[in-house]
Amino acid sequence: MTTNKKRWTEIEKNFLTTNAATMKDSDMANHLKKSLKSIREMRRRLGMVKLSGRGKVQLREGVKVA
């Protein structure tokens, strides 16, 4: 069985970091042609936590974003 998983590019990671507070996860998934699960997992790996309420994104303590 083969999978068509694409690795995240730095451009895609920067797009996610830049737009997480202003775009819905589903809109970013459509724009980047990635699954909603993939968007949420990468946001978690980058240390970004979505808080309840529109446009509230916060970095976890001690996480550096390149």
C-alpha positions in Angstrom: 0.0 0.0 0.0 1.4 3.4 -0.9 0.5 6.8 0.5 0.7 10.2 -1.2 1.8 12.1 1.9 3.6 15.4 1.0 6.1 16.8 3.4 5.5 20.3 4.8 7.6 23.0 3.1 8.9 26.0 5.0 6.5 28.2 2.9 3.5 26.1 4.0 4.6 26.3 7.7 5.1 30.0 7.4 1.6 30.4 5.8 0.1 28.4 8.7 2.0 30.5 11.3 1.0 33.7 9.7 -2.6 33.0 9.1 -3.6 30.8 12.1 -5.2 33.8 13.9 -7.2 35.0 10.9 -8.2 32.0 8.9 -10.3 28.9 9.8 -8.4 25.6 9.9 -10.7 24.3 7.1 -9.9 27.3 4.9 -6.2 26.8 5.4 -6.6 23.1 4.6 -8.3 24.0 1.3 -5.7 26.6 0.4 -2.8 24.3 1.2 -4.5 21.2 -0.2 -4.0 19.3 3.0 -6.3 17.6 5.4 -7.9 19.3 8.3 -6.2 16.8 10.6 -2.8 17.6 9.0 -3.4 21.4 9.6 -4.2 20.8 13.3 -1.3 18.4 13.9 1.2 20.8 12.3 -0.2 23.7 14.3 0.3 21.5 17.5 3.9 20.6 16.4 4.7 24.3 15.9 3.5 25.0 19.4 0.4 27.0 18.4 -2.8 26.5 20.5 -6.1 27.8 19.2 -8.1 29.2 22.1 -11.9 29.5 22.1 -13.0 32.6 20.3 -12.3 33.9 16.8 -8.7 34.6 16.0 -7.1 33.6 19.3 -3.9 31.7 18.8 -1.2 31.4 21.4 2.3 29.9 21.5 3.0 27.4 24.2 5.8 28.4 26.7 9.3 27.7 25.5 8.5 27.0 21.8 10.5 28.8 19.2 8.9 29.4 15.7 11.4 29.7 12.9 
